[in-house]
């Protein structure tokens, strides 16, 4: 499926968790505190620090939050980025393909 079609279906966000999560919570009338409690494994203070860019976004937490909100695990870009990095580390072929076909070509 093409990226624009996925975007039109709201299957993923190009905005990072710190920028997108407040909108999602507002839409659903959920507080940060209740989200942290419902998802479990972290407190609202930790989430607050992620939203204020004081601590990096944990990709696993981003996936869990997305799933809890009824979204695909890959909804937030931090989760997709972590998956890409993991895949590149596992595959020298993929690493070189991305580098030579996408990165180096733009230089």
N, C-alpha and C positions, 0 to 999 in steps of 0.2 A: 504494500500500500504506500502511496506517495506521502511525503511529509506534509504537504498542504492538506490532503484529505484527513490525515490523522489530526492535524491542528484544528480543522473545521469541526471535527467530532469531539474536540477538547480531550483528546487522548494523551496529550502531553503539553507541557509548558516550556517555553523558551526562557521564562523568567525563573530565576533561582528561588529556592525555598524561602529565603528571607524576604523576597519581594512578593511572592505569590501566596504564601501561607496566610498572611493577614486577610487577604481578600477571600480566600476559601473559608476561613473561620467566620468571617463576617457574614458571608452568604448562608452559612449553616447555623449561625447564631451559637457558635461554640467558643468558649474562652480558652486561652492558652493553658490555664490551670486544669480545666476539665479534659482537654486533649491529652495533656501529659499523664493525667490520672488514668484515662481510658486506654491509652496505648500502652502505658507502663514501661518501665526500664529507664526512665529519666524523669527529672522534675521540670516544672514550668520555668524555673530559673535558668536551667540549661537551655531550654528552648528559647527563652528570652535573649540569652547571650548569642545564640545562633542568629536570631532575627535582627539583632543589633550589630552583627558582624564582629562581635567580640571573641567569638570562638568559631572555628571552621564548621561547616555543615558536615555532619556524619552521614555518609551515603546510606548506610543501613537504616539509620533512623528516618531518613527521607523516604525510603521505600516503605517502612512500616507505617509512617504517617499517611502516605498516599493510599496504601491499602485500607487503612482504617477509615479514610474519607471516601472509600468506594472508587478510587482511581487506580489505574494500572501502577504497578510497582515502579515503572520507569517514568512516571509522570514528571518528576522534578529532574532538571538537567544534571544535578549532582549524582543522581543514581545512574543515569546513562553514562556520564563521564567515568565513573568508577568501573562500570562494566566494560567500557572500551579499553581503559587502562589495563584491566585484568586480562582481557583478550589479547592485547598487544604484547603483554609480558609473556603470555603462553605461546605466542606464535611469532617467530622471527619473520616468516613470510608476510604475515599481516602487517607487522611493524614496517617492513621495507615497502610494502605496497602503499601504505598510507604515506610514508615519507616521500617516496619517489613520485607517486602519482598525485598527491595532494599538497604536501608541504613544500617540497623542493621546487615544484613547478611554479609556485607562487612567488618564490624568491627572486 
